[in-house]
Amino acid sequence: MQKILFLILMVINMDAIELKKYEKELNLLSEGERRVIVNKGTEAPFSGKLLENKESGVYVCKVCKTPLFSSSAKFNSGTGWPSFDDMIDKNVKELPDADGRRSEIVCATCGAHLGHVFYGEGFTNKSTRHCVNSISLDFYKKAYFAGGCFWGVEYYLEQLDGVLEVTSGYMGGESKNPTYQEVCYSNTGHIEAVEVLYDSSKISYEELAKVFFEIHDPTQTDGQGPDIGSQYLSAIFTSDVKEREVIKALIEKLEANGYKVATKVLDDAVFYKAENYHQNYYKNKGTKPYCHGYTKRF
């Protein structure tokens, strides 16, 4: 028993060490956030701001912004806390709780306390409930844009304040898990696109879309710059009516300013992440895009 208690204390201490690496972020926490995230407290049931959130997006760690849960894994358990039946990758770590009766869950990156995990309750087919404090999370929305080579679109959108992450990938085709070679040479129907993870309290969908229209040529019909082909077309994949209305209004403004917009407005589709060597291409290479640049159009 003493050995088990010692191991539990060692695990808790390791999490405290990881959290100390994020001193700057911890100093921004409120007293209530610190009580839960650092001191492993629990917020009152039915009080969390994210409990009833039904928007599509990603729930990230309040401290280090590591993506933890997808909105597609969220369900209503009726328990009073946000519940998820799955996690993103292995970004949530499970630990034996100090009371010995349940398992604590923490952010695998920084060790921030999230809540607890329960099994066998039967709420969903996965029979897993990650019971999470809203106060331990931030919520980021997703947006999808295609404007020629995804390297350049990623480069410019990733610099915007409020954008957490931009991922290059493929959308719009029918084949599953396409490769770069297939997209380029096998007519899969996919378009090179980017997935943008953003904080809507800092930057709006409209602001993102405006920048998108200004970092590529939305009037080109056969590709983008020197990149010619259907995989390089200008397109926006919208997830709901509100997004479609925003894009429609922006296109009307562009056309009123004399631009003949060729950008396709498409319904949401499956996003397939591109190969690792495509991610952060210009940042890793230390150069700037050759076929993208900023032109004020609004």
C-alpha positions in Angstrom: 0.0 0.0 0.0 2.8 2.4 0.9 4.5 1.6 -2.4 1.3 2.4 -4.4 0.9 5.7 -2.5 4.5 6.6 -3.2 4.1 6.0 -6.9 0.9 8.1 -7.0 2.7 11.0 -5.2 5.6 10.7 -7.7 3.2 11.0 -10.7 1.5 14.0 -9.1 4.9 15.6 -8.5 6.0 15.0 -12.1 2.8 16.8 -13.3 3.7 19.8 -11.0 7.1 19.9 -12.6 5.7 20.0 -16.1 3.3 22.8 -15.2 6.1 24.9 -13.8 7.5 25.1 -17.3 4.5 27.2 -18.2 5.0 29.8 -15.6 4.0 32.7 -18.0 0.7 31.0 -18.9 0.0 30.0 -15.3 0.3 33.7 -14.3 -2.6 34.5 -16.6 -5.0 32.2 -14.8 -7.7 33.4 -12.6 -8.0 32.2 -9.0 -10.8 29.8 -10.0 -8.8 28.4 -12.9 -5.7 27.9 -10.8 -7.8 26.1 -8.1 -8.9 23.5 -10.7 -6.0 23.3 -13.1 -3.1 23.5 -10.7 -4.6 22.4 -7.4 -6.8 19.7 -9.0 -10.1 21.1 -7.8 -13.6 20.6 -9.4 -15.9 23.3 -10.7 -19.6 23.2 -9.7 -21.8 21.0 -11.9 -23.8 22.7 -14.6 -21.8 25.9 -14.1 -19.2 25.5 -16.9 -19.4 27.8 -20.0 -18.6 24.9 -22.4 -21.2 22.5 -21.0 -23.9 23.4 -23.6 -21.5 24.3 -26.4 -22.6 22.5 -29.6 -20.4 24.3 -32.1 -18.0 22.3 -34.3 -14.4 22.6 -33.3 -11.7 21.5 -30.9 -11.3 21.7 -27.2 -7.7 22.6 -26.2 -5.8 22.8 -22.9 -6.3 26.2 -21.2 -2.5 26.3 -20.3 -0.5 25.0 -23.3 -3.2 24.9 -26.1 -2.7 21.3 -26.9 -5.8 19.9 -28.8 -7.5 17.5 -26.4 -11.0 16.7 -27.6 -12.9 17.0 -30.8 -16.5 18.3 -30.8 -17.5 15.1 -32.6 -16.6 13.2 -29.4 -18.7 15.4 -27.1 -22.0 14.1 -25.7 -24.6 15.0 -23.1 -24.1 12.8 -20.1 -26.5 14.8 -17.8 -23.8 14.8 -15.1 -23.1 18.6 -15.2 -19.7 18.6 -16.9 -18.6 18.4 -20.5 -18.2 14.8 -21.5 -16.2 13.2 -24.3 -16.0 9.5 -25.3 -12.6 9.9 -27.0 -9.5 12.1 -27.0 -7.3 13.5 -29.8 -4.3 11.3 -30.4 -2.7 10.5 -27.0 -2.9 14.1 -25.8 -4.8 13.2 -22.6 -2.9 11.2 -19.9 -4.6 9.0 -17.4 -3.3 8.8 -13.8 -4.3 6.9 -10.6 -6.2 9.4 -8.5 -5.1 10.1 -5.0 -8.3 8.7 -3.5 -7.6 5.4 -5.2 -11.2 5.1 -6.5 -11.0 6.6 -9.9 -8.6 7.8 -12.6 -7.5 11.4 -13.0 -6.9 12.9 -16.5 -4.4 15.6 -17.3 -3.0 17.3 -20.4 -0.2 15.0 -21.6 1.9 18.0 -22.6 1.8 20.2 -19.6 0.2 18.2 -16.8 -2.8 20.6 -16.3 -5.6 18.9 -14.4 -8.7 18.2 -16.6 -11.0 16.0 -14.6 -11.6 12.2 -14.4 -12.3 9.4 -16.8 -15.0 6.7 -16.2 -15.6 3.4 -18.1 -18.5 1.0 -18.5 -21.3 3.5 -18.0 -22.8 2.8 -21.5 -23.5 6.5 -22.5 -22.1 5.8 -26.0 -20.8 2.8 -27.9 -17.3 3.5 -26.6 -18.5 3.4 -23.0 -16.0 5.9 -22.0 -16.6 9.3 -20.3 -13.9 11.9 -20.0 -15.5 14.1 -17.5 -13.8 17.5 -17.9 -14.0 20.9 -16.2 -14.9 23.6 -18.6 -12.5 25.9 -16.8 -9.6 23.7 -17.9 -10.4 24.1 -21.6 -10.5 26.7 -24.4 -12.6 26.2 -27.5 -11.3 26.7 -31.0 -13.3 26.6 -34.2 -12.2 25.2 -37.6 -12.3 26.8 -41.0 -11.2 25.4 -44.4 -9.7 27.3 -47.3 -8.1 26.3 -50.6 -6.1 28.8 -52.6 -3.4 27.1 -54.7 -0.4 25.4 -53.1 -1.3 24.9 -49.5 2.2 25.9 -48.4 1.6 29.6 -49.1 -1.9 29.7 -47.7 -0.7 28.0 -44.5 2.2 30.4 -44.2 0.1 33.6 -44.2 -2.9 32.4 -42.2 -0.7 31.0 -39.5 0.7 34.5 -38.8 -2.7 35.9 -37.7 -3.4 36.7 -34.1 -6.0 34.3 -32.8 -5.0 31.4 -35.1 -3.6 28.5 -33.1 -2.7 26.1 -35.9 -2.9 25.7 -39.7 -2.7 22.2 -41.2 -2.1 21.5 -44.9 -4.2 18.7 -46.5 -6.6 17.6 -49.1 -10.4 18.0 -49.5 -13.2 17.6 -52.0 -12.4 14.3 -53.6 -14.0 10.9 -53.2 -10.9 8.7 -52.5 -10.0 8.1 -48.8 -6.6 9.1 -47.3 -5.1 10.3 -50.6 -1.4 10.8 -51.0 0.3 13.8 -52.6 1.2 11.8 -55.6 -2.4 10.6 -56.1 -3.8 14.1 -55.8 -1.3 15.5 -58.3 -1.3 12.7 -60.9 -4.3 10.4 -60.4 -7.3 12.8 -60.8 -8.7 12.1 -57.3 -10.8 15.2 -57.3 -9.1 16.6 -54.2 -8.0 20.2 -53.8 -5.0 21.3 -51.8 -6.6 22.9 -48.7 -5.8 24.1 -45.2 -7.6 23.5 -41.9 -7.4 26.6 -39.7 -7.9 26.2 -35.9 -8.8 29.6 -34.5 -10.1 31.4 -31.4 -13.3 33.2 -32.5 -13.0 35.5 -29.5 -9.9 37.0 -31.1 -10.5 36.7 -34.8 -13.8 36.2 -36.6 -14.5 33.9 -39.5 -15.1 36.9 -41.7 -11.7 38.3 -40.8 -10.1 35.0 -41.7 -11.9 34.9 -45.0 -11.0 38.5 -45.8 -7.3 37.6 -45.4 -7.7 34.5 -47.5 -9.1 36.5 -50.4 -6.2 38.9 -50.0 -3.3 36.4 -50.0 -4.2 34.7 -53.2 -5.8 35.6 -56.6 -9.5 34.7 -56.3 -10.1 35.6 -60.0 -7.8 32.9 -61.4 -9.8 29.9 -62.7 -7.2 27.3 -63.6 -5.0 27.2 -60.5 -2.9 29.7 -58.6 0.0 31.6 -60.1 2.3 29.1 -61.9 0.6 26.2 -60.3 -2.0 25.0 -62.8 -4.4 22.2 -62.3 -7.7 21.3 -60.5 -5.9 20.5 -57.3 -4.9 24.2 -57.1 -8.3 25.8 -57.5 -9.6 28.6 -55.2 -12.3 27.2 -52.9 -13.9 27.6 -49.5 -15.5 24.7 -47.7 -18.3 26.0 -45.5 -19.6 24.1 -42.5 -22.9 25.9 -42.0 -25.3 28.5 -43.4 -23.7 31.3 -41.4 -20.3 30.7 -43.0 -21.8 30.5 -46.4 -23.6 33.8 -45.9 -20.3 35.5 -44.8 -18.5 34.2 -47.9 -21.4 35.3 -50.2 -21.3 38.8 -48.7 -17.5 39.1 -49.2 -17.7 37.9 -52.8 -20.4 40.5 -53.5 -18.1 43.2 -52.1 -15.2 42.0 -54.2 -17.3 41.9 -57.4 -18.6 45.4 -56.6 -14.9 46.4 -56.5 -14.4 45.0 -60.0 -13.1 41.5 -59.3 -14.6 38.6 -61.2 -14.4 36.0 -58.4 -13.7 32.4 -59.4 -13.6 31.0 -55.9 -15.9 28.0 -55.4 -18.1 27.9 -52.3 -18.5 24.3 -51.4 -20.1 22.4 -48.6 -18.0 20.9 -45.8 -16.0 17.8 -46.8 -13.7 15.3 -45.1 -10.2 16.9 -44.5 -7.2 14.6 -45.0 -4.0 15.8 -43.4 -1.1 15.9 -45.9 2.2 14.2 -45.4 4.4 15.6 -42.6 6.9 17.2 -45.0 4.2 19.5 -46.2 3.5 20.9 -42.8 5.0 24.3 -41.9 6.9 24.0 -45.2 8.1 27.6 -45.5 8.8 28.0 -41.8 11.0 25.0 -41.8 12.7 26.0 -45.0 13.3 29.6 -43.9 11.9 31.1 -47.1 8.7 32.9 -48.3 6.0 31.8 -50.7 6.7 32.1 -54.4 3.1 32.3 -55.6 1.3 34.0 -52.7 1.5 37.5 -51.4 -0.7 40.1 -49.8 -2.9 42.4 -51.9 -5.5 44.6 -50.2 -8.9 44.0 -51.8 -11.4 45.3 -49.2 
